[in-house]
Structures are given as structure tokens and as C-alpha cells.
């Protein structure tokens, strides 16, 4: 199915997450929403829920988490609806098992180094099922935010199993650029790799705009970077990677993947830029 090309073969649009709880561009990701426990909320300062008195004391944990994210998001022109309370709570409860998260399997083909510094890796990813949604909001950052939240609903309960599916890493966004790698398309595709136990029979989403796609096997050239992901940093990383490759023409030139591994609230979170080898 062609939705502007949400597949690893190179045809989607997308972007990344933020630097603080929600970064300066208003991005909320799955890792953001799961990262805040009750203790972290009480220590958040500057708008801490603990400071809101008896009203907040009467609310249960899911209400507290929802209220927190509504307050933060409002300052970034993003609305977090009331039906996000349960998914936010689910991912927060699952926070204890983050170290056991399932990573997307791959085979390392090559590691290019110079003077002891790793420049990039070449990897092979097998064919697999992904849940994808393409957003076209008023701004690039809003598309990322709302796309993640809808994928999160699917992961947490709004699926044909009616159950929590489990997190996999990385969560990816697909970035479409012009030929000069200077402008990122506003269309954003957010994609989630189905856990191994659900690959054979992927649970179907209730959200009609989330599509389960089989992405073909792909070879990618990947380079890690730390810090926030926004339009500026993504463009910079794309251009830096293109300079490192011996033959950049062997890769798709107008579609790239940004992979996020670490909670975006972390100041030095881990990301990768992926170039897709032409097939």
C-alpha cells in the first residue's frame, strides 16, 4: 500500500523528538510520555503538580500524569486529549522494564572507523511488520507529536487484542527532503516496529489512519548522534553523513530515517540518522 511511501525502501516523511520533557518545538514522543513517574512529577519544579494543592491531591495517578502533559503541551500549541490518560499511565507503569525493551534485530555488516572514532555502521534489517501513520498538521512539530500519540494509543490498548503490545526501540520517523538536503517536508511518518511475538499476526489498529505495513529487508548506513532532534539538527546530520560516505549516490537521496533510542527528556539522548541503500 502506498501512503506516500512509509516503507524502509525510502519514501516517507518525518522528524524527531525534543530536548526537555517536551522540547522547544513542542514534540511529545512515546519515550517522553513513559518516562515520568509519580516521583519525577513531584520533583519537576516550576508547575509541579505537588504545588497545585487539594485539587491535585484528589486525582489518581493517571489524572496527575495527564494533567502534567496537558500543561506542558499547551505552551507548545499541542493539545493532549483526556483519552490519553490511560496510555500515558500504561507506559509509565511499564517504565520499570525499560532495560528489557526489545530492540529491532539487525545484522552488522561493516563498521567504518577513523583514528579510533566510529564514523558509521552498515547494517541489514530483515523484512518486518511496522505500524505507520502519516500526519500533515499545521506545523512539522505538531505532526510528530500527534503521530506519536496516536501510535501510543495503538500500542497501549486500541488494537484488536485490546492489550498492551510492548515497546520496541528505536521508534523511527521518516524524513523527506529536497535534493539539496536543505528543506524537510511537513509530511511526517511515524513508525513502530511490532514486537517479535506479534510479527506473525500483527494486531489491527482501531485508528483507520494507522496502517500495518510489511517493510522489505533493507541495508542502511547509520550514524549516531546525541541531543535534540529538530529540523536544523536533522538537516545537519544528513549533510554530515553524506560527507562521510564514500559513495553517497548508492543511497536514496531524498528520504531518510531518524531513529530514537533514549528518552528525549535526557539532555544527551541517543539518536541515529539512517541512509537507505538503493535496491
N, C-alpha and C positions, 0 to 999 in steps of 0.2 A: 504494500500500500504506500502510495507516495503522498506524504504530508509535507511537501517542501523538502523532503529528504531528512529524516530523523535518524538515518542509519549510520553505522560506523564507516560505511563506504564513502561518506564525505559530504552529505548535503543538508545540514540543519542550520539553525541559528541559535545563538545563546550567549551566556556570560557566566559570572561567578558570584561569590558571596561577599560578606562585608568584614570590617575590621573590628568594631566594637560589638556589643550584643546585637545590634543591627548597625551596619556601618554607615558612614556619612551619606551613602547613596540610597539607603532605605532597603537593603536586601535582607530578607529573612530566609534562612536555609533550614533544612532538616536538622543539621548539626547544631545550629543556633537553638532551635526550639527544644531540643532534647537536653541541652547542656545545663539548664538551670534547675537546680534542686531547691527545695524549700529553704535550706540554709543559705544558699547563694542569693536567693531573693531577699532574705532578711538582711544580708550584708551588702546589698547593691548600692546603698547610699543614694543621694540625690533622687528622691522619688521612691525610696524604699517602701515596700508595702507595709513594713512594720510601723511606719510613721503615719499610716492612714487611720489608726485608731480602731474604734469599736466596729465600724462598718466592715473593715477587712478581717477583723478577728472572727466575725460571724461566717465568713466564707470558707468553703472547703478548699483543699489543695488545688483542684482543677480550676476553681474560680480565681484563686490567687494568681496562678500561672497565666491564665487567660488575661486577667486584668493587667498584669505586668506587661505582656506583649502588646496589648491594645494601647497602653500608654506610650510605650517606646515607639511603636509603629506610627502612631498618629503624628508624631513630629516629622515623619518622613513621607507623609501623604500616602500611607498604606493603611488600609482597614483590615483588622483581624476580626472576623465574624465570630459570633458566640458559638457556632458549631465547631470551632477549632479547639474548644476546651478539652474534649475527650482525647483527640490525637496528641495535643501538647502534653497532657497528663501521661498518656501511654508511653511516649518517647522519653519523658522524664523518668518514669518508673523503670524503664529499661536501661537507664543510664549506668547502672551498676555493671552491666555486662559489656561495656563498650570495648574492652580489650579483647573480647572474644568475637568481635564483629567479623563477618565473612568478607573476605576480600575477593574481588573479581580475579579468577585464575588466569595466569598468562605464562608463557614460556619466554625466558630471557634469551635473545639471540645474539646480542652484542652490547658491550659497554665501552663507550669511547671516552678515554681519559687523556688529559694533558697535564704534565707536571704534577701528577698525583690528584688532580681535580677532575671529578666526573663531569663530562660535558653533556652527554645524553645517553640514553639506552634505546636499543631496538628490541621490541617485544612482539610476540604473536599472541593474539587473543582469539579463542575459538568462537564459533557461532553460538549465539545465546539469545534468550528472550529478555527484552527490555520493556519497561513501561515508560512511555514518552508522552509529553504534552507540549504543544507549541502555543506560545502566548504572543499576543500582539496588543499590549496595553499602551497607554499614552506615552510612557517612558520605558526605556530599556530596563531600568532597575525595577520598576513595578512588574514588568513581565516576569522577571526572575523570581521575585517574591511570591507572586500569586501562583506561578507554576509550581514552585516548591511546596506551597501549602496544599495544593490540590493533589500532588503526588503523595504527600504525607497522609492525607485522608485515605487514599487508596491503601497505603502500607498499613495503616492502623486498624481499619475496620471496613471501609467502604469498598468491599470486594466480595466476590461470590462465595468465599469461605466464611465471611463475617468475622474474621480473626486477624490478629496482628501477624504480619508476614515476616518481620525481622529486617534489620538494617544490613545493607551491604555497602562497601566502600571500594572505590570512590563514587560519589554522586557526580554526574557529569552534566555539563551544559555545552551545547554545540554552538560554535561561533562562526558566523558567516561574515566575510569581509569583502571589500572591493579588491581589485587586482593589485593595488599598491599597498595593501595591508594598512590603510590609514583610517578607514571607517568601518565600524561594526554595524551590521544590520539590526534594526529594532526587533525583528522577529527572534524569539528566544525559544529554544527547545531544551527542556529539562528531561533527563533520563535516569532511570533507576534500574539496575541490574537485578533480576529476580534471584533470590537465594537458590542454591542448588536443589533443595527439596521441592521447589516449585517450578523448576525449569521444564520438566516433562509435561506438566499440566498447569500452566500459569492461571492463577485466579483472575477472573474477569473483573474489570473495574465497573463500578456503578456510574462513574463520571463518563459520559459519552465522548468527551474530548480527550480522554486518556486512551491511548492505543497500545496494545501489546504487539510488539514487532520482533521479528527474528532478524537480528543483525548478523550479517555474514562474518565469517572469520576475517580478521584484519591484522595487518602488520603496522605498527605505529612506532614513530620516533618520539621519545618523550624526554622532557627536561623538567626537573623540579625547581620550584621557587617558593619563597616564603613571603608572608604578608598578605595584604588585602588583594582582592581581585575586583577590578573595575575596568571601565573601557580603556583607560590610559595604561594600566599595568598589563592588561591582556595584549594590547597592540605592541607594547614594548617587548613582551615575552615572545610574541610571534616573530617579530623582526630579529630579536636576538637569536632565536632558534634557527631561523633561516640562514643567518650568517655562519652558524656552526656546521651546518650540513654540507658535506662535500658536493652533493648534487641535489639541491632543493627542488629541482624540477621533477624528481621522481615522486614527489608528494603532491597531494591535492593542494591547489594554490589558493582556494577561496573558502575553505571550510576547515575548522579546527575544533579541538575538544579541550575544554578546561576541566580538569579533574580535581576535586576537593576531598582531602582526607581528614582534616583536622577541624575541630570546632572553630568557626570563624570568630568567636569571641576571643580566641587566643591571639596575642599580638604577633606571634611568629608562626602562624598556621602553615600547614604543608599543602602545596598545590603542585600540579603538573600541567604543562602545555603538551598536547599531543598533536603531532602531524601524522596524517594518514597516508600510507604508501599507496600510490596508484595501483589499481588492479588490472 
